[in-house]
Amino acid sequence: MKIVRGALWMVAGILIVVAVFSGCLDGMDGSYSGSSGNTGGAAFSSCSPGYAKYTTSGGHCCKEGYPFYYDGTCHVCSEGYNMFTTSKGHCCPEGYTHYYDGKCHQCALGYYVYDTSAGHCCREGYPYYADGKCYTNYPGYSSPGTVIISDGQVDSRTGCPAQSNLQCSGWITAGSCQIQSCTCYYSGLHGDTTAAFYHTSDGAYFRCSGAGQTISCVAAAQAAAQHCT
């Protein structure tokens, strides 16, 4: 009887040892400190402290804050995006290095790329680029906001050259006369641009200020409406 009991205790002891040893193996697998790069297909899946596997890291252990893996290393931003000194800690695509108003922009606040700025960022109100600078109008021309083309003069009433492509809306009755809005599209010395104006049925013209992306028609619309009252 003592022999049987001894055998049972021996079996129980072996089971306890196996269970403990198995638990140790599981603990080793869960606490392995991997490298900051690819685990190389090893059986251990965790990363060292300060590193983690992200959905964007392709199975690699990347340092916290660097969740994107490509070109053999971990990055802060996804491929094609970077943090610039003007992006205020945000990831922006190449060519859009300034961050404000909740998104990335090509130019700093108050600056824009206009139809007439030849790809350069110019300050608002200075949409024409020439000789390394931005101007309110093309150098050598006195009419602000207009473009002189080689084979036609600009109509001072509309701001549109004779060779422009003119598109007008239908007539809208406003008081004693009718009003239509018109936009002309044309090619100037430094690229394509636009001008706009309001035309009344009694022959009055109210030109919008600016050209291209600088067009503002609020004052012209108010003047046309007042004219027809």
Secondary structure, 3 states (H helix, E strand, C coil): CHHHHHHHHHHHHHHHHHHHHHHHHHHHHHCCCCCCCCCCCCCCCCCCCCEEECCCCCCCEEECCCCEEECCEEECCCCCEEECCCCCCCEEECCCCEEECCEEECCCCCEEECCCCCCCEEECCCCEEECCEEECCCCCCCCCCCCCECCECECCCCCCECCCEEEECCCEEECCEEEEEEEEEEEECCEEEEEEEEEECCCCEEECECCHHHCECHHHHHHHHHHCC
